[in-house]
């Protein structure tokens, strides 16, 4: 049973490293996809936070919402939860 575990570990290590022992590099296509995903998340984060700030401003200044610390707390909670999901 332990022999099978070692064989699985060896296969895993060999799949991540080339014969010289250095890590295999990712394909250009995979790097491009990861970069697009990263840029998409940065843009999504930027625009969603801008939307929240503008909404908070409207709630406080135009609608007379009296709990700005509560809004900030909700904003930070949403940011942490969504960042964790990303």
Backbone as CSV, one residue per row, in Angstrom:
resi,resn,N_x,N_y,N_z,CA_x,CA_y,CA_z,C_x,C_y,C_z
1,UNK,0.815,-1.188,0.000,0.000,0.000,0.000,0.858,1.251,0.000
2,UNK,1.963,1.243,0.818,2.820,2.427,0.832,3.583,2.566,-0.482
3,UNK,3.811,1.452,-1.183,4.472,1.523,-2.480,3.640,2.288,-3.487
4,UNK,2.321,2.101,-3.437,1.436,2.839,-4.344,1.464,4.331,-4.048
5,UNK,1.560,4.682,-2.780,1.628,6.089,-2.406,2.888,6.756,-2.939
6,UNK,4.008,6.026,-2.850,5.262,6.575,-3.369,5.211,6.707,-4.881
7,UNK,4.602,5.756,-5.559,4.492,5.831,-7.017,3.642,7.022,-7.430
8,UNK,2.556,7.257,-6.696,1.699,8.402,-7.007,2.459,9.701,-6.776
9,UNK,3.239,9.775,-5.704,4.025,10.969,-5.413,5.066,11.197,-6.498
10,UNK,5.719,10.112,-6.938,6.709,10.232,-8.005,6.074,10.753,-9.288
11,UNK,4.894,10.227,-9.659,4.214,10.698,-10.873,3.872,12.176,-10.759
12,UNK,3.405,12.593,-9.567,3.057,13.989,-9.348,4.280,14.891,-9.505
13,UNK,5.391,14.493,-8.894,6.595,15.304,-8.985,7.138,15.346,-10.401
14,UNK,7.099,14.211,-11.103,7.606,14.175,-12.476,6.734,15.000,-13.413
15,UNK,5.462,15.123,-13.102,4.600,15.917,-13.969,4.864,17.408,-13.808
16,UNK,5.435,17.826,-12.661,5.674,19.246,-12.411,7.100,19.677,-12.719
17,UNK,8.017,18.724,-12.854,9.416,19.061,-13.065,9.955,18.336,-14.296
18,UNK,10.883,18.994,-15.002,11.494,18.342,-16.156,12.664,17.473,-15.697
19,UNK,13.410,16.887,-16.652,14.471,15.944,-16.311,15.617,16.599,-15.550
20,UNK,15.846,17.890,-15.728,16.929,18.578,-15.035,16.515,19.008,-13.627
21,UNK,15.259,18.815,-13.260,14.815,19.155,-11.914,14.238,20.542,-11.779
22,UNK,14.156,21.297,-12.899,13.558,22.628,-12.801,12.073,22.528,-13.144
23,UNK,11.308,23.471,-12.584,9.864,23.446,-12.802,9.543,23.646,-14.272
24,UNK,8.547,22.917,-14.766,8.099,23.097,-16.141,7.392,24.431,-16.259
25,UNK,7.606,25.106,-17.369,6.942,26.396,-17.557,5.561,26.177,-18.171
26,UNK,4.679,27.117,-17.897,3.323,27.033,-18.432,3.337,27.436,-19.894
27,UNK,2.364,26.941,-20.635,2.287,27.284,-22.042,1.906,28.751,-22.187
28,UNK,2.214,29.307,-23.326,1.908,30.707,-23.597,0.405,30.959,-23.552
29,UNK,-0.366,29.993,-24.062,-1.821,30.112,-24.067,-2.365,30.147,-22.641
30,UNK,-1.823,29.324,-21.773,-2.273,29.277,-20.387,-1.892,30.564,-19.654
31,UNK,-0.709,31.108,-19.929,-0.295,32.364,-19.316,-1.204,33.499,-19.760
32,UNK,-1.577,33.500,-21.043,-2.473,34.540,-21.561,-3.826,34.459,-20.886
33,UNK,-4.368,33.252,-20.720,-5.655,33.088,-20.036,-5.588,33.570,-18.591
34,UNK,-4.497,33.241,-17.914,-4.342,33.688,-16.528,-4.237,35.206,-16.445
35,UNK,-3.549,35.829,-17.394,-3.418,37.286,-17.403,-4.769,37.944,-17.666
36,UNK,-5.544,37.402,-18.603,-6.877,37.946,-18.900,-7.774,37.807,-17.673
37,UNK,-7.712,36.673,-17.008,-8.499,36.454,-15.795,-8.108,37.451,-14.711
38,UNK,-6.822,37.683,-14.535,-6.336,38.639,-13.544,-6.829,40.052,-13.856
39,UNK,-6.683,40.488,-15.100,-7.126,41.831,-15.502,-8.634,41.955,-15.309
40,UNK,-9.388,40.918,-15.658,-10.831,40.934,-15.482,-11.198,41.126,-14.004
41,UNK,-10.535,40.407,-13.103,-10.817,40.539,-11.676,-10.443,41.920,-11.149
42,UNK,-9.339,42.482,-11.620,-8.943,43.827,-11.187,-9.983,44.848,-11.644
43,UNK,-10.416,44.756,-12.888,-11.439,45.678,-13.392,-12.766,45.506,-12.655
44,UNK,-13.154,44.273,-12.432,-14.393,44.009,-11.695,-14.313,44.597,-10.290
45,UNK,-13.189,44.403,-9.622,-12.987,44.947,-8.277,-13.045,46.472,-8.302
46,UNK,-12.366,47.084,-9.250,-12.322,48.549,-9.354,-13.715,49.131,-9.569
47,UNK,-14.444,48.605,-10.543,-15.764,49.157,-10.858,-16.804,48.854,-9.777
48,UNK,-16.735,47.688,-9.177,-17.703,47.388,-8.121,-17.465,48.269,-6.897
49,UNK,-16.207,48.532,-6.553,-15.926,49.412,-5.427,-16.306,50.854,-5.734
50,UNK,-16.105,51.285,-6.964,-16.544,52.640,-7.353,-18.055,52.757,-7.236
51,UNK,-18.765,51.734,-7.661,-20.226,51.722,-7.553,-20.674,51.809,-6.096
52,UNK,-20.011,51.065,-5.222,-20.370,51.079,-3.801,-20.112,52.459,-3.197
53,UNK,-18.998,53.080,-3.538,-18.687,54.409,-3.008,-19.731,55.426,-3.467
54,UNK,-20.098,55.381,-4.740,-21.106,56.317,-5.248,-22.473,56.056,-4.625
55,UNK,-22.810,54.813,-4.415,-24.075,54.467,-3.762,-24.078,54.963,-2.315
56,UNK,-22.961,54.767,-1.619,-22.852,55.257,-0.246,-23.004,56.771,-0.190
57,UNK,-22.389,57.459,-1.126,-22.497,58.924,-1.163,-23.949,59.350,-1.337
58,UNK,-24.650,58.686,-2.242,-26.054,59.020,-2.466,-26.894,58.718,-1.225
59,UNK,-26.664,57.581,-0.609,-27.417,57.226,0.599,-27.208,58.244,1.720
60,UNK,-25.964,58.665,1.919,-25.654,59.560,3.031,-26.074,61.000,2.738
61,UNK,-25.705,61.518,1.572,-25.945,62.936,1.305,-27.353,63.237,0.799
62,UNK,-27.902,62.412,-0.058,-29.202,62.726,-0.667,-30.382,62.082,0.049
63,UNK,-30.161,60.966,0.683,-31.271,60.252,1.314,-31.231,60.331,2.838
64,UNK,-30.200,60.961,3.392,-30.127,61.184,4.821,-29.865,59.950,5.666
65,UNK,-29.183,58.954,5.107,-28.851,57.746,5.876,-27.895,58.137,6.995
66,UNK,-28.177,57.759,8.224,-27.449,58.249,9.398,-26.404,57.277,9.955
67,UNK,-26.072,56.228,9.224,-25.153,55.214,9.762,-23.991,54.946,8.795
68,UNK,-23.081,55.904,8.630,-21.973,55.705,7.678,-21.011,54.590,8.093
69,UNK,-20.842,54.381,9.392,-19.949,53.302,9.843,-20.540,51.948,9.474
70,UNK,-21.856,51.815,9.547,-22.519,50.581,9.132,-22.278,50.323,7.634
71,UNK,-22.382,51.371,6.820,-22.127,51.215,5.374,-20.687,50.770,5.112
72,UNK,-19.754,51.379,5.834,-18.346,51.009,5.672,-18.122,49.554,6.083
73,UNK,-18.745,49.152,7.175,-18.630,47.766,7.642,-19.191,46.792,6.601
74,UNK,-20.341,47.114,6.039,-20.940,46.249,5.012,-20.073,46.195,3.758
75,UNK,-19.489,47.334,3.389,-18.604,47.395,2.229,-17.377,46.502,2.442
76,UNK,-16.746,46.605,3.604,-15.570,45.790,3.901,-15.920,44.301,3.982
77,UNK,-17.060,43.982,4.561,-17.489,42.583,4.646,-17.701,42.000,3.250
78,UNK,-18.385,42.749,2.395,-18.617,42.287,1.018,-17.299,42.144,0.263
79,UNK,-16.375,43.085,0.471,-15.078,43.019,-0.201,-14.309,41.769,0.218
80,UNK,-14.295,41.472,1.499,-13.570,40.296,1.985,-14.212,39.019,1.437
81,UNK,-15.520,38.923,1.493,-16.199,37.710,1.010,-15.993,37.495,-0.480
82,UNK,-16.154,38.547,-1.267,-15.984,38.399,-2.713,-14.529,38.158,-3.097
83,UNK,-13.605,38.766,-2.374,-12.186,38.505,-2.640,-11.834,37.052,-2.347
84,UNK,-12.426,36.510,-1.294,-12.190,35.111,-0.958,-12.717,34.192,-2.058
85,UNK,-13.878,34.536,-2.638,-14.447,33.716,-3.695,-13.639,33.771,-4.976
86,UNK,-12.978,34.885,-5.210,-12.176,35.015,-6.438,-10.926,34.179,-6.302
